[in-house]
Amino acid sequence: MLFLIKQKSRSESNMMIRCRICGATLSPPDYSAAAPAITSISTHLAIPTQTHICRNCGHGQSPDLPKIQEFYDTQYRISLQSDQHDQLYEVRDGQPVFRTQRQAEMLAAIGLPLNARVLDFGAAKGTTLRTFLESRPDLRPSIFDVSDDYVGFWQGWVPATEQVTHRLPADWQGRFDLVTAHFVLEHVVDPIGTLKCLAELLAPGGKVFFTVPDPLSNTGDFLVVDHVNHFTSSSLMRTCELAGLVAHTLSRELFRGAYVVIAERAVVSASSSGGPQTDIGSDITQAIDALAFWSKALGSLDADQHVEAHVPTAIYGAGFYGALITSRLHQKPLCFLDRNKYLQGQDYLGVAVLAPEDCPDLIRRIYPGLNPLHARAILADANIWMPPGATICYLTDAELSPTSSHDQGV
């Protein structure tokens, strides 16, 4: 993550008076749920979940985490199981494609000059930059994070003088042809200030490349407690403008479930910087509707558990959605099912992760721990591996009524 994390008191954070982007007064939360809250690394925090939608700029906003600096320095751990551990992005032509590979593909398409200087900001293990260097060994890498836990992963491919934690060196200003920030801005309490910082690191003609979750296509992001910002197209454009950047690219297509932004320092005033057009009204309506869906769906899940609390249950997906469902169950699932080879054979939330084909015969209920918009497509092959007596309970079904694989062609 990064160094621009400003600590506030919990009482001040809870007030949530102003939007972090446009400064407008916020309405009461559009979504509110009692503890526990779920983090992006699927851990539980003993705090409520609250999300506000700004009626002025379309930004989604949640309260600051308590002890936020400590959380990112000592608790936030991304893919530290091994040097190879990665997050599954998609299955392409029958083969798994991991997040690092897809992010490196996007960087390769930018067309950097020979010997360009590249900074991975909020890098964690830095695996995206490391993968990018395999096709561009001429590039000069630098790396930064607010935690020392990842330093061991940087050895041997980033010069020691280009490895920095906690605070950026003053002589890095105006130095880089490309600054990347993969899934960073959703975590920070001052996204405009952070982008201003990245802009100051750019050499003339340099670019900022960053990604943030798209909560309108991956609506569970609105409930991720350490994502204190839930950007829409409208609030992203406003953020770039106020940071003195012009976004030449703002895409929801390049990386599934995320916005991809490529921006340069503005040479004209922010008010006339141009860039892609957005529909604030549509963004606000979609965001409010998404939060209403989650209030109903999770409420129905709780009611469903009261009726049939002891049915042998599995959850398909050992990630955030799986953790979210688990937090609402009255008993732990018997197993998680996941096609990520790095997760199979491991424990997740104290429960074994199995390949779908190894689903135990006694399982009678399967909850998709997946983006509800894509769950049915992802589970289209369920007939191949589901036990004959099992049913799938989709969150999009009214009252979560089970859908038999034999009845629905799942």
Sequence and secondary structure as in RCSB ss.txt:
>XXXX:A:sequence
MLFLIKQKSRSESNMMIRCRICGATLSPPDYSAAAPAITSISTHLAIPTQTHICRNCGHGQSPDLPKIQEFYDTQ
YRISLQSDQHDQLYEVRDGQPVFRTQRQAEMLAAIGLPLNARVLDFGAAKGTTLRTFLESRPDLRPSIFDVSDDY
VGFWQGWVPATEQVTHRLPADWQGRFDLVTAHFVLEHVVDPIGTLKCLAELLAPGGKVFFTVPDPLSNTGDFLVV
DHVNHFTSSSLMRTCELAGLVAHTLSRELFRGAYVVIAERAVVSASSSGGPQTDIGSDITQAIDALAFWSKALGS
LDADQHVEAHVPTAIYGAGFYGALITSRLHQKPLCFLDRNKYLQGQDYLGVAVLAPEDCPDLIRRIYPGLNPLHA
RAILADANIWMPPGATICYLTDAELSPTSSHDQGV
>XXXX:A:secstr
  S      HHHHHH  B TTT  B  S SEEE S EE TTS EESS EEEEE TTT  EE    TTHHHIIIII
   S S SS   EEEEETTEEEEHHHHHHHHHHTT   TT EEEEET TT HHHHHHHHH TTSEEEEEES GGG
HHHHTTTS GGGEEESS  GGGTT EEEEEEET GGG S HHHHHHHHHHTEEEEEEEEEEEE TTTSGGGGGBT
T  EE  HHHHHHHHHHTTEEEEEEESSSSTTEEEEEEEE SS GGG       HHHHHHHHHHHHHHHHHHHHH
HHHHHHHSTTS EEEE SSHHHHHHHHH SS  SEEE   TTTTTSEETTEEEE GGG  TT  EEEE S TTTH
HHHTTTHHHHS TT EE  TTSGGG  EEHHHHT 
